[in-house]
Amino acid sequence: MLGCRVAVVLLLLISIHGQDQFGEKDQNSYVAIIGAGVGGSTAAWFLREQLGTSAHLDLYEQGETGGRTQIFKQDDEVFEMGASIIHEENRYFRELADRMGLERERPGVDGSQISIFDGRHFVFNESSWSLVTLYRMLERYGLSYLYMRQGPQTMLQRFKQLYQLQEEGRAFSTPEELLQAVHLYNLTQRTFRSELQDRIGTGAAANLFAKEFVAGINRIQYNQGNSINALAGMVSLLPTIDGRLFRIKGGNRLLPERLIGAANASLHQGVKVTKVHRTKGGLFELHHKSSKANETIVSRRYSAVLVATPLELTDIAFSGFMVPHMPVRQYQTTVTTLVKGRLRPAYFGIEALPKGEYVMVTEDAQTPFSVIGPQKSLPDGLRIYKLFSRQSLEGTTLDAIFANLTVLADREWKAYPHFNPPERFPPFRLAPGLYLNNAWENAASAMEMSAVAAKNCALLAAQYLKRTSLREREVAFGQDSSRLEL
């Protein structure tokens, strides 16, 4: 009897301490991931890291890999049509890009300078001389910019605490718990407009700064104004405070593609998941349809499932368990248009355009676009521009803005949630073994936010699988292993 108990204890110790390059080795679980964008691909990597090489990962994707990181390619030149920039302090994206052997480069066009347009005329123009720009900002906005700098910097330092918590194995069942752990939850419960008023006041210069500069940045980042929640506003403003930005050479979508391969996940592309069903035995079945056939197929059974796509943009049903309360979230439609041409000064009511030709707009500007950003200068004097708008831009509208116009590409997409504080969140943990990666996207939408959520869900799944595996062994041997004695 003593020998049997020793054998059981040794088996348990091996299951806990047996390590390989990805982590726990004694895992025979099947895990499904729905969505092959940034969230799904990083979830695959982190799950492999947590579960080891013997776990089987299936990744289901209805459309293209990369999710919202889509590109347009012309003459070996790559232009981002979706998620475009990454901050150097985004640890997971930076480290994973380096680990995957991807080259990083600075975004933007040399010589592009910001001008702010209110729908009638330019109210502010950046200069190629930093001192001149500073003087112009002080003249129009007073000290508002300096007062505002501390907010995004404090937010960043608090956000970075999440990396240490996740290194320690901390995982959170709800976004509220995660945000409260790093003292960021309160920012999701108020508007950025209220936060601005508390930080810079309500004087004439402060109001101009909020309406013109800050709202202009928010329209670039989220295609929304200062009514977004304060955390999203801080994330939006961070690149103007700390400009250490990069993108992946060849397109940001290269990282999700590389991660899926490196995680050794089986990719099932062109497959639409329609239902997640939990069996009486606690396992999960996926009901899905292939793009090549209309019949419903039931997958193998999985020990855990990670949903890495916004539920609001799918028609996935759940059965076999009580679905928790899911707040209704709306997603902001953004249209990305890539054109070649030359801006018409007459459209902006002037004879000559400000140097740089990067046009952002004020919060209440009645313009068909939210930003016009130069992407590349061409030898013939034309430029390639990227425009964001809330609706598709008609040919007559584009002809009024550009001379020598050629439309290269356009894409309409549900880019990010429509922020509506106080924000309400669905849980990360929908049921034991079932997790929602996009649960906190309406706190602030960014690629690194998806990666952090993926790590949280991977930790939750790994902890669940290890607990259930231990219980199965206890049942198999008919005793409580916690009471075993040598």
C-alpha positions in Angstrom: 0.0 0.0 0.0 2.9 2.3 0.8 4.5 1.7 -2.6 1.2 2.6 -4.3 1.0 5.9 -2.5 4.6 6.6 -3.3 3.9 6.0 -7.0 0.9 8.3 -6.9 2.8 11.1 -5.3 5.7 10.7 -7.8 3.2 10.9 -10.7 1.8 14.1 -9.3 5.2 15.6 -8.7 6.2 14.8 -12.3 3.0 16.4 -13.6 3.7 19.6 -11.6 7.5 19.9 -12.1 8.1 18.3 -15.5 9.3 21.2 -17.7 10.3 21.7 -21.3 11.0 24.9 -23.3 7.4 25.9 -23.3 6.4 24.9 -19.7 4.4 22.1 -18.3 5.0 18.8 -20.1 2.3 16.5 -18.8 -0.7 17.9 -20.6 -2.8 15.9 -23.0 -5.6 18.5 -23.3 -7.2 19.7 -26.5 -7.8 23.5 -26.5 -9.7 25.5 -29.1 -9.1 29.2 -30.0 -11.7 31.0 -32.0 -10.2 33.9 -34.0 -6.7 34.2 -35.5 -6.1 37.9 -35.0 -3.8 39.5 -32.5 -5.7 38.1 -29.6 -6.0 34.6 -30.9 -2.4 34.3 -32.1 -0.9 35.6 -28.9 -3.3 33.3 -26.9 -1.9 30.4 -28.9 1.6 31.4 -28.0 0.9 31.9 -24.3 -1.1 28.7 -24.1 1.8 26.8 -25.6 4.1 28.5 -23.1 1.8 27.5 -20.2 0.7 24.0 -21.3 3.8 22.5 -22.9 4.4 20.7 -26.2 1.9 17.8 -25.6 -1.2 20.1 -25.6 -3.1 20.2 -28.9 -4.2 23.7 -30.0 -6.8 24.2 -32.7 -7.3 27.7 -34.0 -10.5 28.5 -36.0 -10.6 31.5 -38.3 -13.5 32.5 -40.5 -11.6 35.0 -42.6 -7.9 36.1 -42.9 -5.3 35.6 -40.2 -4.3 38.8 -38.5 -7.8 40.1 -37.7 -7.7 43.9 -37.8 -4.0 44.0 -38.8 -4.6 44.1 -42.6 -2.4 45.6 -45.3 -2.4 46.9 -48.8 0.7 46.0 -50.9 1.8 47.8 -54.1 5.2 47.5 -55.8 6.7 45.7 -52.7 5.5 48.7 -50.5 3.3 47.7 -47.6 0.7 50.1 -46.2 -1.2 49.4 -43.0 -5.0 49.4 -43.5 -5.9 48.5 -39.9 -4.0 48.6 -36.6 -0.9 50.6 -37.5 1.4 51.6 -34.6 2.9 50.0 -31.5 4.6 51.7 -28.6 8.0 50.7 -27.4 6.7 50.1 -23.9 4.3 47.5 -25.3 6.4 44.7 -23.9 4.6 41.7 -25.4 4.5 43.0 -28.9 8.1 44.2 -28.8 9.5 41.0 -27.3 7.5 38.7 -29.5 8.4 40.6 -32.7 12.1 40.2 -31.8 11.7 36.6 -30.9 10.0 35.9 -34.2 12.9 37.5 -36.0 10.8 40.4 -37.3 12.3 43.8 -38.1 10.9 46.9 -36.5 10.8 50.3 -38.1 9.6 53.8 -37.3 6.2 54.8 -38.8 5.4 58.0 -40.6 6.9 60.0 -43.4 9.9 62.3 -42.9 8.9 65.9 -43.0 5.2 65.4 -42.3 4.0 68.1 -39.9 0.6 68.3 -38.3 -2.0 70.9 -39.1 -5.4 71.2 -37.4 -8.4 72.0 -39.6 -11.8 73.1 -38.1 -13.8 72.6 -41.3 -13.2 76.2 -42.5 -9.6 77.0 -41.9 -6.4 75.8 -40.2 -6.3 76.8 -36.6 -2.8 75.4 -35.8 0.2 74.4 -37.9 3.2 72.5 -36.6 6.7 73.9 -37.6 9.8 72.0 -38.6 11.4 74.0 -35.8 10.5 72.6 -32.4 10.9 76.0 -30.7 8.5 77.6 -33.1 6.0 74.8 -32.6 6.3 75.2 -28.8 5.7 79.0 -29.1 2.6 78.4 -31.2 1.2 75.9 -28.7 1.9 78.2 -25.8 0.3 81.1 -27.7 -2.9 79.2 -28.5 -3.2 76.6 -25.7 -1.3 78.1 -22.8 0.2 75.5 -20.5 -2.5 72.9 -21.3 -0.1 70.5 -23.1 2.3 70.5 -20.2 -0.4 70.0 -17.6 -1.8 67.0 -19.6 1.5 65.2 -20.0 1.4 63.6 -16.6 -1.8 61.7 -17.2 -0.7 59.4 -20.0 2.7 58.9 -18.3 1.0 57.8 -15.1 -1.4 55.5 -17.0 1.6 53.8 -18.7 3.4 53.2 -15.5 0.3 51.6 -13.9 -0.4 49.5 -17.1 3.2 48.1 -17.0 2.5 46.6 -13.5 0.4 44.1 -15.3 3.5 42.4 -16.8 4.8 41.7 -13.3 1.5 40.4 -12.1 1.3 38.0 -15.1 4.9 36.9 -14.5 3.8 35.9 -11.0 0.9 33.9 -12.5 -1.8 36.3 -11.4 -5.0 35.9 -13.5 -8.3 37.7 -13.2 -11.8 36.5 -13.9 -13.2 39.9 -14.8 -11.8 43.1 -16.4 -12.9 45.0 -13.3 -10.6 43.0 -11.1 -7.7 43.3 -13.5 -8.1 47.1 -13.9 -8.6 47.6 -10.2 -5.3 45.7 -9.5 -3.4 48.4 -11.3 -5.6 51.4 -10.3 -7.0 52.1 -13.8 -10.6 51.1 -13.3 -11.8 54.5 -12.3 -10.6 56.0 -15.6 -13.1 53.7 -17.5 -16.0 55.1 -15.5 -15.8 58.7 -16.6 -15.4 60.6 -19.8 -12.1 61.9 -21.1 -13.7 65.4 -21.3 -14.3 65.3 -17.5 -10.7 64.1 -16.9 -9.4 66.9 -19.1 -11.3 69.5 -17.2 -9.9 68.3 -13.9 -6.4 68.3 -15.2 -6.2 71.4 -17.4 -9.2 73.5 -16.3 -12.0 75.1 -18.2 -10.5 78.3 -19.4 -10.5 79.5 -23.0 -7.0 78.1 -23.8 -7.8 74.8 -22.1 -11.1 74.5 -24.0 -9.4 75.1 -27.3 -6.7 72.5 -26.5 -9.4 69.9 -25.6 -11.6 70.6 -28.6 -8.8 71.0 -31.2 -5.7 69.1 -30.2 -6.9 66.3 -27.9 -10.1 65.6 -29.8 -8.2 65.7 -33.1 -5.9 62.9 -31.7 -8.9 60.9 -30.5 -10.4 61.1 -34.0 -7.2 59.7 -35.4 -6.9 56.9 -32.9 -10.5 56.0 -32.3 -12.6 58.0 -34.8 -14.4 59.5 -31.8 -14.3 62.7 -29.7 -13.7 63.5 -26.1 -16.7 61.6 -24.9 -14.7 58.4 -24.9 -13.7 57.0 -21.5 -10.6 58.5 -19.8 -8.4 55.4 -20.0 -9.0 55.2 -23.8 -8.2 58.9 -24.0 -4.9 58.4 -22.1 -4.0 55.6 -24.5 -4.9 57.8 -27.4 -2.8 60.7 -26.3 0.3 58.7 -25.3 2.0 58.8 -28.7 2.0 62.6 -28.6 3.6 62.6 -25.2 6.0 59.7 -25.8 6.7 59.2 -29.5 8.7 56.0 -29.2 6.6 54.1 -31.8 7.3 51.3 -34.2 5.6 49.1 -36.7 6.7 45.7 -38.1 8.5 45.9 -41.4 6.4 44.1 -44.0 3.2 44.6 -42.0 2.0 44.2 -38.4 0.1 41.1 -39.5 3.3 39.2 -39.8 3.5 38.8 -36.0 0.1 36.9 -35.8 1.1 34.7 -38.7 4.5 33.9 -37.2 3.1 33.3 -33.7 0.6 30.7 -35.0 3.3 28.7 -36.6 5.7 29.1 -33.7 3.0 28.0 -31.2 2.4 24.9 -33.4 -1.3 25.6 -33.5 -3.4 23.8 -36.1 -5.1 26.5 -38.1 -8.6 25.8 -39.5 -9.1 28.7 -41.9 -12.4 29.5 -43.7 -14.3 28.0 -40.8 -17.2 29.9 -39.1 -17.9 28.8 -35.5 -21.7 29.1 -34.8 -22.0 27.5 -31.4 -20.0 26.5 -28.4 -21.7 23.7 -26.5 -20.7 22.3 -23.1 -21.4 18.6 -22.6 -22.5 17.0 -19.4 -19.0 15.8 -18.9 -17.7 19.4 -18.9 -16.0 19.3 -22.3 -16.8 21.7 -25.2 -18.0 21.0 -28.7 -17.8 23.6 -31.5 -20.4 23.7 -34.1 -19.0 25.2 -37.3 -19.4 25.6 -41.0 -16.8 25.6 -43.7 -16.7 28.3 -46.4 -16.7 25.4 -48.9 -19.8 23.6 -47.5 -23.0 24.8 -45.8 -23.6 21.8 -43.5 -22.9 22.2 -39.8 -20.0 20.1 -38.4 -19.4 19.2 -34.8 -15.7 19.4 -33.7 -13.8 17.1 -31.5 -14.3 17.8 -27.8 -12.1 20.3 -26.1 -11.1 20.7 -22.4 -11.0 24.5 -22.8 -12.0 27.2 -25.4 -10.7 30.7 -25.8 -13.0 33.1 -27.8 -10.6 35.7 -29.3 -13.0 37.6 -31.4 -15.7 40.3 -30.4 -18.9 38.4 -29.7 -20.8 41.5 -30.8 -19.5 40.9 -34.4 -20.3 37.2 -34.5 -23.4 35.1 -34.1 -21.8 32.5 -31.9 -24.4 30.9 -29.6 -23.7 29.1 -26.3 -25.4 26.1 -24.8 -25.0 23.7 -21.9 -24.3 26.3 -19.3 -25.7 29.5 -17.8 -24.4 32.4 -19.9 -23.3 35.3 -17.6 -24.6 38.8 -18.1 -23.1 40.3 -21.3 -23.4 44.1 -21.6 -24.3 45.3 -25.1 -21.4 47.0 -26.8 -21.4 48.9 -30.1 -18.5 49.0 -32.4 -17.3 52.1 -34.3 -17.3 51.8 -38.0 -14.1 53.2 -39.6 -13.3 53.4 -43.3 -9.6 53.4 -44.3 -9.0 54.8 -47.8 -5.7 54.8 -49.5 -5.2 57.3 -52.4 -2.6 58.7 -54.6 -2.7 62.4 -55.6 -2.1 65.9 -54.5 -4.2 67.9 -51.9 -6.1 70.8 -53.3 -5.4 74.0 -51.3 -8.8 75.4 -52.4 -10.6 72.7 -50.5 -9.1 74.1 -47.3 -9.8 77.7 -48.3 -6.2 78.7 -48.8 -3.8 79.3 -51.7 -0.9 77.1 -50.4 -1.0 74.1 -48.0 1.1 74.0 -44.8 4.2 72.0 -45.2 3.9 68.4 -44.3 0.2 68.0 -45.3 -0.8 65.9 -42.3 -4.4 67.1 -41.6 -6.2 66.3 -38.4 -9.6 67.8 -37.6 -11.3 69.3 -34.5 -14.0 67.6 -32.5 -16.9 69.5 -34.2 -15.4 69.9 -37.7 -17.9 69.1 -40.4 -15.6 67.2 -42.6 -16.1 63.9 -44.4 -12.8 62.6 -43.0 -11.2 62.3 -39.6 -7.6 62.5 -40.7 -5.5 62.7 -43.8 -2.0 61.3 -43.3 0.7 61.3 -45.9 2.3 57.8 -46.3 4.8 58.2 -49.1 6.2 60.9 -51.3 6.5 60.0 -55.0 9.1 61.1 -57.6 6.4 62.8 -59.7 5.4 65.2 -56.9 2.3 63.2 -55.9 1.9 61.5 -52.5 0.1 58.5 -51.2 -2.3 59.4 -48.4 -4.3 57.4 -45.9 -7.7 58.7 -44.8 -9.9 57.6 -41.9 -13.6 58.4 -42.1 -16.8 57.2 -40.5 -18.5 56.5 -43.8 -17.3 55.5 -47.3 -15.9 58.5 -49.2 -17.7 59.1 -52.6 -15.7 59.8 -55.7 -17.0 63.4 -55.9 -15.8 64.0 -52.3 -12.3 62.7 -53.0 -12.1 64.6 -56.3 -12.8 67.8 -54.3 -10.0 67.1 -51.9 -7.4 65.7 -54.3 -6.1 66.5 -57.7 -4.6 63.8 -60.0 -6.6 61.3 -57.8 -6.2 57.5 -57.9 -8.0 55.4 -55.3 -5.7 52.5 -54.4 -7.7 50.7 -51.7 -10.5 51.1 -49.2 -11.6 49.0 -46.3 -14.7 49.4 -44.0 -14.2 47.7 -40.7 -15.5 47.6 -37.1 -12.2 49.0 -35.8 -12.8 49.4 -32.0 -15.7 49.7 -29.5 -17.8 52.9 -29.4 -16.6 54.0 -25.9 -19.5 54.9 -23.6 -18.5 55.5 -20.0 -19.2 54.4 -17.4 -18.0 51.2 -19.2 -19.6 47.8 -18.3 -17.6 44.6 -19.1 -18.4 41.0 -19.8 -16.2 38.6 -17.8 -13.1 37.0 -19.0 -14.3 33.7 -17.6 -17.7 32.8 -19.2 -17.7 29.3 -17.6 -15.1 26.9 -16.2 -12.8 26.3 -19.2 -14.4 29.0 -21.5 -12.8 32.4 -21.7 -13.4 35.7 -23.6 -10.3 37.5 -24.8 -12.1 40.7 -25.9 -13.8 41.2 -22.5 -12.0 44.4 -21.7 -11.6 45.9 -25.2 -14.0 48.8 -24.3 -11.6 49.9 -21.6 -9.1 50.9 -24.4 -8.7 49.1 -27.7 -5.1 48.4 -28.7 -3.0 45.5 -30.0 -1.1 45.2 -26.7 -4.4 45.2 -24.8 -5.4 42.1 -26.8 -2.0 40.5 -26.0 -2.4 41.2 -22.2 -5.9 39.8 -22.3 -4.7 36.8 -24.1 -2.0 36.2 -21.5 -4.7 36.5 -18.8 -7.0 34.0 -20.5 -4.1 31.6 -21.1 -3.3 31.7 -17.4 -6.9 31.1 -16.5 -7.2 28.2 -18.9 -3.9 26.7 -17.7 -4.9 26.9 -14.1 -8.3 25.3 -14.8 -6.7 22.5 -16.8 -4.2 21.7 -14.1 -6.9 21.6 -11.5 -9.2 19.4 -13.5 -6.3 17.1 -14.4 -5.4 16.7 -10.7 -9.1 15.9 -9.8 -9.2 13.3 -12.6 -6.1 11.5 -11.1 -7.7 11.7 -7.7 -10.9 10.1 -9.0 -8.8 7.4 -10.9 -7.0 6.4 -7.7 -10.1 6.8 -5.5 -8.6 9.0 -2.9 -7.7 12.6 -2.1 -4.1 13.1 -3.2 -3.7 16.1 -0.8 -3.9 13.7 2.1 -1.3 11.1 0.8 1.5 10.4 3.1 4.8 8.6 2.5 
